Amino acid sequence: MSTKLEQYEQKRKKVRSKLEKSHAETSLSSKENEQIHGTYQFENLMLSYIRDGETEKLRSLLAGVAEQGELPQGKLASDPLRQAKNLLIGFVAVVGKVAGIGGGMDVEDAYRLIDLYTQECEKAQSVEEVYLLQYNMVLDFTEKVAQAKLPQGISKEIFTAIQFIQNHTNTQIGVDDIAAAIGKSRSTLTRQFKKETGKTVNEFITESKLRDAKRLLRYSDMTLSEIASYLAFSNQAYFQTVFKQHTDMTPMQYRKKYNPL
């Protein structure tokens, strides 16, 4: 008498054959009509912002996409509303498990949030409602990751300083700029920042710039010179030196190792 697993294996062969035939036909049709998904790089960049709790950078990314129009998408359903729902349901699981939990969220909290957005998605009555839910979902996870990353008992002033640094990695910011932004003296900021984060302000600035450099190396086609200029390093050589000091790799070695495409 065959086991249940053996029965499943027998049925799987039929299912696999059917799916392989459909996949081959779809692939051929997509190539002929030049239909591509084209969202892999964008999705990875978005997930990196969520995983790092970078709310404002995520907002800017989404705003840029909104101006350009919709990204190409795979066909998951013939009905537009069902299509939108399927995309959100698939994406919220990835956001929660990969970026949310990966960013430090409590596992059960992340799963509860995945369940909540899935349930709310099924209740949606229009495509616009689903899109709004999706926008809120990615920001919700990002904000919760940001909170999970904060040292326990961090003050409002240092939280504001951290946000200011993360949102200005493309400028030549220094201690005086940050002190002015939070309304504290230079000495108070440096003392309090070190006490609450365990890092100096300049160390945190460098780490934040290099975090963005890694994103650009992985998810963009920008040259090293363009990345160095965008992140306000004095020149490409200095950028490469700092990058290697902190990662034990040159920027190009990092790009070759981690660029997904």
C-alpha positions as CSV (number, residue, x, y, z in Angstrom):
1,M,0.0,0.0,0.0
2,S,1.5,3.3,-1.0
3,T,2.1,6.0,1.5
4,K,0.5,9.4,1.3
5,L,3.9,10.9,0.3
6,E,4.1,8.4,-2.6
7,Q,0.6,9.4,-3.7
8,Y,1.5,13.0,-3.6
9,E,4.6,12.3,-5.7
10,Q,2.5,10.6,-8.3
11,K,0.0,13.5,-8.5
12,R,2.9,15.9,-8.5
13,K,4.2,14.6,-11.7
14,K,1.0,15.5,-13.5
15,V,0.8,18.9,-11.9
16,R,4.4,19.6,-12.7
17,S,4.0,18.6,-16.3
18,K,1.0,20.9,-16.7
19,L,2.8,23.8,-15.0
20,E,6.0,23.4,-17.0
21,K,4.0,23.5,-20.3
22,S,2.2,26.6,-19.1
23,H,5.5,28.2,-18.0
24,A,7.1,27.5,-21.3
25,E,4.2,29.0,-23.3
26,T,4.1,32.1,-21.0
27,S,7.9,32.6,-21.2
28,L,7.8,32.5,-25.0
29,S,4.8,34.9,-25.2
30,S,6.4,37.3,-22.8
31,K,9.7,37.4,-24.7
32,E,7.9,38.0,-28.0
33,N,5.8,40.8,-26.6
34,E,8.8,42.2,-24.5
35,Q,6.8,41.8,-21.3
36,I,9.1,41.9,-18.2
37,H,8.4,42.2,-14.5
38,G,11.2,44.8,-14.0
39,T,10.6,45.3,-10.3
40,Y,13.3,43.1,-8.7
41,Q,15.8,45.9,-8.1
42,F,13.1,48.3,-6.9
43,E,11.7,45.7,-4.5
44,N,15.1,44.9,-3.0
45,L,15.8,48.6,-2.5
46,M,12.4,49.1,-0.8
47,L,13.0,46.0,1.4
48,S,16.4,47.4,2.4
49,Y,14.8,50.7,3.5
50,I,12.1,48.8,5.5
51,R,14.7,46.5,7.1
52,D,16.8,49.5,8.2
53,G,13.8,51.5,9.4
54,E,14.4,54.4,7.0
55,T,10.9,55.9,6.8
56,E,11.7,59.2,5.0
57,K,13.9,57.5,2.4
58,L,11.1,55.0,1.7
59,R,8.6,57.9,1.3
60,S,10.9,59.6,-1.2
61,L,11.3,56.3,-3.1
62,L,7.5,55.8,-3.3
63,A,7.0,59.4,-4.3
64,G,9.4,59.0,-7.2
65,V,7.6,55.8,-8.4
66,A,4.2,57.6,-8.2
67,E,5.5,60.4,-10.5
68,Q,6.8,57.9,-13.0
69,G,3.6,55.8,-13.1
70,E,3.0,52.2,-12.3
71,L,5.9,49.7,-12.4
72,P,5.5,46.6,-14.7
73,Q,3.8,43.8,-13.0
74,G,3.3,40.1,-13.5
75,K,-0.3,38.9,-14.3
76,L,-1.8,37.2,-11.2
77,A,-5.4,37.5,-12.1
78,S,-7.7,38.7,-14.9
79,D,-9.8,40.9,-12.6
80,P,-8.0,44.2,-11.7
81,L,-9.2,44.1,-8.1
82,R,-8.1,40.5,-7.6
83,Q,-4.8,41.4,-9.3
84,A,-4.1,44.2,-6.9
85,K,-5.1,42.0,-3.9
86,N,-2.9,39.1,-5.0
87,L,0.1,41.4,-5.3
88,L,-0.5,42.9,-1.9
89,I,-1.0,39.6,-0.2
90,G,2.2,38.2,-1.7
91,F,4.2,41.3,-0.9
92,V,3.1,41.8,2.7
93,A,4.4,38.3,3.5
94,V,7.8,39.2,2.1
95,V,7.9,42.6,3.8
96,G,7.0,41.1,7.2
97,K,9.3,38.1,7.1
98,V,12.3,39.4,5.2
99,A,12.3,43.1,6.1
100,G,10.3,43.3,9.3
101,I,11.7,40.4,11.2
102,G,15.0,40.8,9.5
103,G,15.1,44.4,10.8
104,G,14.5,43.4,14.4
105,M,10.7,43.3,14.8
106,D,9.3,40.8,17.2
107,V,8.4,37.6,15.2
108,E,4.8,37.3,16.5
109,D,4.2,41.0,16.1
110,A,5.3,40.8,12.5
111,Y,3.1,37.8,11.8
112,R,0.1,39.4,13.4
113,L,0.6,42.4,11.2
114,I,0.9,40.2,8.1
115,D,-2.4,38.6,9.0
116,L,-4.1,41.9,9.7
117,Y,-3.1,43.4,6.3
118,T,-4.1,40.2,4.5
119,Q,-7.5,40.3,6.1
120,E,-8.0,44.0,5.4
121,C,-6.9,43.4,1.8
122,E,-9.6,40.9,1.3
123,K,-12.2,43.4,2.6
124,A,-11.2,46.1,0.1
125,Q,-13.8,47.0,-2.5
126,S,-11.6,48.9,-5.0
127,V,-8.1,48.9,-6.5
128,E,-7.5,52.3,-5.0
129,E,-8.3,51.0,-1.6
130,V,-5.8,48.2,-2.0
131,Y,-3.1,50.6,-3.1
132,L,-3.7,52.8,-0.1
133,L,-3.5,49.8,2.1
134,Q,-0.3,48.7,0.5
135,Y,1.2,52.2,1.0
136,N,0.3,52.2,4.6
137,M,1.6,48.7,5.1
138,V,5.2,49.3,4.0
139,L,5.4,52.5,6.1
140,D,3.8,50.7,9.1
141,F,6.5,48.0,9.0
142,T,9.2,50.6,8.5
143,E,8.2,52.6,11.4
144,K,7.9,49.6,13.7
145,V,11.4,48.4,12.6
146,A,12.7,51.9,13.3
147,Q,11.3,51.7,16.8
148,A,12.7,48.2,17.4
149,K,16.2,49.4,16.4
150,L,16.3,52.3,18.9
151,P,18.3,51.7,22.1
152,Q,16.1,51.4,25.1
153,G,15.3,54.7,26.8
154,I,16.7,56.9,24.0
155,S,15.7,60.5,24.3
156,K,13.6,62.5,21.9
157,E,16.6,64.8,21.0
158,I,18.9,61.9,20.1
159,F,16.1,60.2,18.1
160,T,15.6,63.4,16.2
161,A,19.4,63.6,15.6
162,I,19.5,60.1,14.3
163,Q,16.6,60.8,11.9
164,F,18.3,64.0,10.7
165,I,21.5,62.1,9.9
166,Q,19.8,59.3,8.1
167,N,17.8,61.8,6.0
168,H,20.9,63.9,5.1
169,T,23.4,61.3,4.0
170,N,23.7,63.1,0.6
171,T,25.0,66.3,2.2
172,Q,28.1,67.4,4.0
173,I,26.6,67.4,7.5
174,G,28.6,67.7,10.7
175,V,28.1,67.9,14.4
176,D,27.2,71.6,14.3
177,D,24.5,71.0,11.7
178,I,22.9,68.3,13.8
179,A,23.2,70.3,17.0
180,A,21.4,73.2,15.3
181,A,18.7,70.9,14.0
182,I,17.8,69.6,17.5
183,G,18.4,72.9,19.3
184,K,21.3,71.7,21.5
185,S,24.9,72.8,22.0
186,R,27.7,70.9,20.3
187,S,29.1,69.6,23.6
188,T,25.7,68.5,24.8
189,L,25.0,66.7,21.6
190,T,28.3,64.8,21.4
191,R,28.1,63.8,25.1
192,Q,24.5,62.7,25.0
193,F,24.8,60.9,21.6
194,K,27.7,58.8,22.7
195,K,26.0,58.0,26.0
196,E,22.8,56.9,24.4
197,T,24.0,55.2,21.2
198,G,27.5,54.0,22.2
199,K,28.8,55.8,19.0
200,T,30.2,59.2,18.3
201,V,28.2,61.5,16.0
202,N,30.8,61.2,13.2
203,E,30.9,57.4,13.5
204,F,27.1,57.3,13.0
205,I,27.3,59.7,10.1
206,T,29.9,57.5,8.4
207,E,27.9,54.3,9.0
208,S,24.8,55.9,7.6
209,K,26.5,57.1,4.5
210,L,28.1,53.7,4.0
211,R,24.7,52.0,4.4
212,D,23.4,54.1,1.6
213,A,26.5,53.4,-0.5
214,K,25.9,49.6,-0.1
215,R,22.3,50.1,-1.3
216,L,23.5,52.1,-4.4
217,L,26.2,49.5,-5.2
218,R,23.6,46.7,-5.0
219,Y,20.5,48.2,-6.5
220,S,21.7,50.9,-8.9
221,D,23.9,51.4,-11.9
222,M,25.6,54.5,-10.5
223,T,29.4,54.6,-11.0
224,L,31.7,54.9,-8.0
225,S,32.3,58.5,-8.8
226,E,28.6,59.2,-8.9
227,I,28.0,57.4,-5.6
228,A,30.9,59.3,-3.9
229,S,29.5,62.6,-5.2
230,Y,25.9,61.8,-4.2
231,L,27.0,60.9,-0.6
232,A,29.1,64.0,-0.3
233,F,32.5,62.3,0.0
234,S,35.3,64.7,-0.9
235,N,36.3,62.5,-3.8
236,Q,36.1,59.0,-5.1
237,A,39.5,57.9,-3.7
238,Y,38.4,58.9,-0.1
239,F,35.1,57.1,-0.5
240,Q,36.9,54.0,-1.6
241,T,39.3,54.2,1.3
242,V,36.6,54.7,3.9
243,F,34.5,51.9,2.4
244,K,37.3,49.4,2.5
245,Q,38.2,50.4,6.1
246,H,34.7,49.5,7.2
247,T,33.9,46.5,5.1
248,D,37.3,44.9,4.2
249,M,36.2,45.1,0.6
250,T,36.5,47.8,-2.1
251,P,33.3,49.1,-3.5
252,M,33.7,47.2,-6.7
253,Q,34.4,43.9,-4.8
254,Y,31.2,44.6,-2.8
255,R,29.2,45.3,-6.0
256,K,30.4,42.1,-7.7
257,K,29.6,40.0,-4.6
258,Y,26.2,41.4,-3.7
259,N,24.7,42.9,-6.8
260,P,21.8,40.6,-7.5
261,L,21.9,41.0,-11.2
